[in-house]
């Protein structure tokens, strides 16, 4: 060896001795050599010399990897190798790095993910939320999307794949292979490996998946009114790594949505609209959460018990000679600490945090709304299974974050929307609920305040003057929180529940204290408008008997050797003799016992009592809403809510006519599922509507109210409510049901009989030769116009057009035979006759 060559080799060895190997100096994180999960190193302990990281491109034997082509393009391999850099050139000393589910590195404006072998080919739930936003475009805390993803390596690239569970098969079945081939996970994005870390961990630059509009993760629909994300104005804000999840925040900027073209009448050229703003900026929070290593045992959905569910098609069982549609209920994983104990605390309780943004005076009520569900889980054998907690002080736990997918909370949204909702995120394999955040819009307080006033102020003196007391508002917020937490526990609306209580029970103080005002807080039962002043009955719903029953069915843990199907069937059997335990989902127009906002088993009697309360409330409406020196805005708002409540209650009576009752029981437990409403009950409902819906309560049109609000227009407002009742009552679908029921039962309430009852009631003044008020004239015109419209666009396969034609002809004869003395009324009847003639002529 020459002297020059010897000195060159010595210089090279000296240089290699000073190169850093395997150590992330920026964070003090040492990467393990054995493939185990690394952890933050204790700064007080001496640092161990890490294993030297290979500088060359690591290669694997193509024969051992079926994904690689042994005869692959050599040029592609050469190009791939040239792109891969030494680790320390990619993850520099300036990198902000963390270790958790996998390793994350923020280098300037670039985000790198580093995947140890344990993090590849594992399924993760990717959840995106709006964390912050520009005013007018969505709200902080709103959900964007959730989906299951998988990171997998393919040569010198890493693929992000969209994992779906819509079809499945038994792993040991012969059909499994073809099912897998039909359920290939789409590739969302592919990333070149930028470097390799210890244990050949691929390092990839994932910046673009966060700062560009990737369809699978886009927030455009949630934000609204925006175009694509502008990557030049979007930045990674932060990234945090935890043992089971990675949290990434992105400052995302969007361009304005393209304005819609303006009308172009007459072909006159118009300028292209110009956006009026630069768009908006929002902070998006992305959570990647490792799905449970040991999936929860799923529970099959049963339509007789209300639970949200996830579904798929199972090709494993061909005993019925068809692919089976399987549904699993969504529920939290609750396991007893003492499996054999009748009552035990869970291994891991359900915890909802009271969000830091909740107004301080409402936080105790929000917490109580969470804790209201404790008895329901006791019915399922769990003690202290759910609890509300306050978040830790930032000085104690700076890492606590409501956006963290491991945290469930009650979020308060600064919006004038009068609503709240309680979604949840679940494991699509089993239905296990992994996280939930109840969203409370600020003006949900306004909604409950106004509802409580028009439904319960007659019985609660506290509610007879605005503003309502803080403690009462707190009670109402507690009720809403309990309802929305119910959704986050897996329970949907049960609109059947409230119809199982009698009107007498709703007025009974002892009954309502023990059972609440409805069997389920998941019903839209609202507040007890049936109770009369002096009854002393409870007015606000709570977690009721049905809720305990449903929690017992869905959450009870059975012994390993138990026949779970038989045990669950024994619980459901309680519904046969106890109607308050039955379930009925969303509002069903044909089922008069499955309505929103209703109370009691007798809609006519419940509404009669409700109208008495509305008239009482109208009498003190001005004093309740008006204060010296203030305008009449509050009076106007509450007056509209009063008339809306009137319309809702009338709607409950309308549903009786041509209505049915559905008993959600299976074969062998009942003779039939559907039964038509008693004909006399239907006749009573129409008589009630004629006397009440089509006659205006004097207290609603008192000068003391209306002349403070407007000089005109009250008659039209009253007419709007009456027209809704008319149009809902006289429809093709209702006429068809009545015709079918009458065909099965001679004593049934026939459509022709209803039309006669309506004619006699709506046109009583015509028969008597008496003048009609402005309210009645408006209503009569509306009825004629409605019947005429059924002729212009007749419904197929319905008796309604024929009945309408007959009624119009009969009315024309009535108008000719009865001439009034009042000039206004004569003009009105001539107008009605002309409208009828026009309607019949148009039909010809």
Secondary structure, 3 states (H helix, E strand, C coil): CCHHHHHHHHHHHHHHHHCCCCEECCCCEECCCCCCCCCECCCCCCCCCCCCCCCCCCCCCHHHCCCCCCCCCHHHHHHHHHHCCCHHHHCCCCCEEEECCCEEEEECCEEEEEECHHHCCCEEEEEEEEEECCCCCCCCCCEEEEEEEEEEEECCEEEEEEECCCEECCCCCCCHHHHHHHCCCEEEEEEEEEEECHHHCEEEECHHHHHCCCCCCCCHHHHCCEEEECHHHCEEEEEEECCCEEEEEEEEEEEECCCCCCCCHHHCCCCCCCCCCCCEEEEEEEEEEECCCCCCCCCECCCCCCCCEEEEEECCCCCCCCCEEEEEECECCCCECCCCCCCEEECCCEEEEECCCCCHHHHHHHHHHHHCCHHHHHHCCEECCEEEEECCCCCCCCCCCCCCCCCCEEEEECCCCCCEEEEEEECCCCCEEEEEEEEEECCHHHHHHHHHHHHHCCCCHHHCCCCCCHHHHHHHHHHHHHHHHHHHCCCCCCCCHHHHCCHHHHCCHHHHHHHCCCCCCCCCCCECCCCCCCCCCCCECCCCHHHHHHHHHHHCCCCCCCCHHHHHHHHHHHHCCCHHHCCCCCCCCCECCCCCCCCCCCHHHHHHHHHHHHHHHHHCHHHHHCCCCCCCHHHHHHHHHHHHHHHHHHHHHHCCCCCEEECCCCECCECCCEEECCHHHHHHHHHHHHHHHCCCCHHHHCHHHHHHHCCCCHHHHHHHHHHHHHHHHCCHHHHHHHHHHHHHCCCCCCHHHHHHHHHHHHCHHHHHCCCCCHHHHHHHHHHHHHHHHHHHCCCCCCCHHHHHHHHHHHHHHHHHHCCCCCHHHHHHHHHHHHHHHHHHHHHC
